[in-house]
Amino acid sequence: MTAMQFNESLLGLQDKLRYFALSLTANEEDANDLLQETTLKALTYRKQFVSNTNFKAWVFTIMKNTFINNYRRIQKTRNTFESAEDAYRVAFKGNYASETPEMVQSVNEMNQSIEKLEDEFKIPFTMHTSGYKYKEIAEKLELPIGTVKSRIFFTRKKLQSMLED
């Protein structure tokens, strides 16, 4: 098939392709975009078309595959966040809305229990809960990292026993 015959055949299918695109997308604008993308791909990959095969089926397959790939791409990106504000809201949703008097009381009890601990346990534990990494705590307190880890572990155990009720 010559380039001229290829282009004429492709132009001859435009109306049928538009109807097929409308049946896939159910939206005029999306159908036009799909038709344009399909036409571009057919022209781009013209050399991959094998002569004496069904040209119409080849072009319709390009359109169907393009639609499926676009649909999958949209489904994947739907799970991402549009902005940092959305991500923040999702990450912390319910933290403030679900704050009950019981939760406030529990936090107060925990803080009182932490204050009762000896400094050698309290300081590494509060640093850890504030977001410091083990290595950072070890450097600040000039302690071996294993000591820091064990003190934090034992502090958790002590708090569990203090707050058993």
C-alpha positions in Angstrom: 0.0 0.0 0.0 1.4 3.4 -1.0 1.5 6.4 1.3 -1.3 8.0 -0.8 -3.5 4.9 -0.6 -2.8 4.6 3.1 -3.8 8.3 3.7 -7.0 7.9 1.6 -8.0 4.8 3.4 -7.4 6.5 6.8 -9.4 9.6 5.8 -12.2 7.3 4.5 -12.5 5.7 8.0 -12.7 9.0 9.9 -16.6 9.0 10.3 -16.7 5.3 11.4 -13.8 5.9 13.8 -15.6 8.9 15.3 -18.7 6.8 16.0 -16.6 4.1 17.5 -14.8 6.7 19.7 -18.2 8.1 20.8 -19.3 4.6 21.7 -16.2 4.1 23.9 -16.0 7.5 25.5 -19.7 8.7 25.6 -18.3 12.2 25.3 -17.9 14.3 22.2 -14.7 16.1 23.3 -13.0 12.9 24.5 -14.1 11.1 21.3 -12.5 13.8 19.2 -9.3 13.5 21.2 -9.3 9.7 20.8 -9.8 10.0 17.1 -7.0 12.5 16.7 -4.6 10.3 18.8 -5.6 7.2 16.8 -5.0 9.0 13.5 -1.6 10.2 14.7 -0.6 6.7 15.8 -1.8 5.2 12.5 0.3 7.7 10.6 3.3 7.3 12.9 3.3 3.5 12.6 2.3 3.3 8.9 5.4 1.2 8.2 4.2 -1.5 10.6 1.0 -2.1 8.7 1.3 -5.3 6.7 -0.1 -5.1 3.1 -3.0 -7.4 2.2 -4.3 -7.4 5.7 -7.5 -5.8 7.0 -6.7 -2.1 7.3 -9.9 -1.2 9.0 -9.4 -3.8 11.7 -5.8 -2.5 12.2 -6.9 1.1 12.8 -9.9 0.1 15.0 -7.5 -2.0 17.1 -5.2 1.0 17.5 -8.2 3.1 18.7 -9.4 0.4 21.1 -5.9 -0.1 22.6 -5.4 3.7 22.9 -8.7 4.0 24.8 -7.8 1.1 27.2 -4.3 2.5 27.9 -5.7 6.0 28.5 -8.4 4.6 30.8 -5.8 2.6 32.8 -3.6 5.7 33.1 -6.5 7.8 34.4 -7.4 5.1 37.0 -3.8 5.0 38.3 -3.6 8.8 38.6 -6.9 9.0 40.3 -5.2 7.6 43.4 -2.6 10.4 43.5 -3.2 13.7 45.2 -3.9 16.9 43.4 -2.0 19.1 45.9 0.0 18.9 49.1 -3.1 20.3 50.9 -5.1 17.3 49.9 -2.4 14.9 51.0 -2.2 16.7 54.3 -5.9 16.6 54.8 -6.1 12.9 54.0 -3.2 12.0 56.2 -4.5 13.8 59.2 -8.3 13.5 58.6 -10.1 12.5 61.7 -7.3 13.3 64.1 -9.0 16.4 65.3 -12.6 15.7 64.5 -12.5 12.4 66.5 -10.8 13.9 69.5 -12.9 12.9 72.4 -12.7 13.8 76.1 -11.5 10.2 76.7 -8.7 10.6 74.2 -7.6 13.9 75.9 -7.6 12.2 79.3 -5.6 9.3 77.9 -3.0 11.6 76.4 -2.8 13.5 79.7 -2.3 10.3 81.7 0.4 9.2 79.3 2.2 12.5 79.5 2.1 12.4 83.4 3.5 8.9 83.3 6.3 10.0 81.0 7.2 12.8 83.4 7.5 10.3 86.3 10.3 8.5 84.5 14.0 9.0 85.2 15.8 11.4 82.9 18.0 8.6 81.4 14.8 7.0 80.0 12.5 10.0 79.6 14.9 12.1 77.4 15.7 9.5 74.7 12.0 8.5 74.6 10.6 12.0 74.2 13.2 12.7 71.6 12.2 9.6 69.7 8.5 10.4 69.9 9.3 13.9 68.7 10.8 12.5 65.5 14.5 12.2 66.2 16.2 9.1 64.7 18.1 6.7 66.9 21.4 7.9 65.4 20.6 11.6 66.1 19.6 10.8 69.7 22.8 8.9 70.2 24.9 11.8 68.9 23.0 14.4 71.0 23.2 12.4 74.2 26.7 11.0 73.4 25.5 7.5 74.0 26.0 4.3 71.9 23.1 3.7 69.5 22.4 0.3 71.2 21.9 2.0 74.5 19.5 4.5 73.0 17.5 1.7 71.4 17.3 -0.4 74.6 16.3 2.7 76.7 13.5 3.5 74.4 12.4 -0.1 74.4 12.4 -0.3 78.2 10.6 3.0 78.4 7.8 1.6 76.3 7.6 -1.5 78.5 7.5 0.7 81.7 4.8 2.9 80.2 2.7 -0.2 79.3 2.9 -1.5 82.8 2.1 2.0 84.3 -0.9 2.4 82.0 -2.3 -1.1 82.1 -5.7 -0.1 83.4 
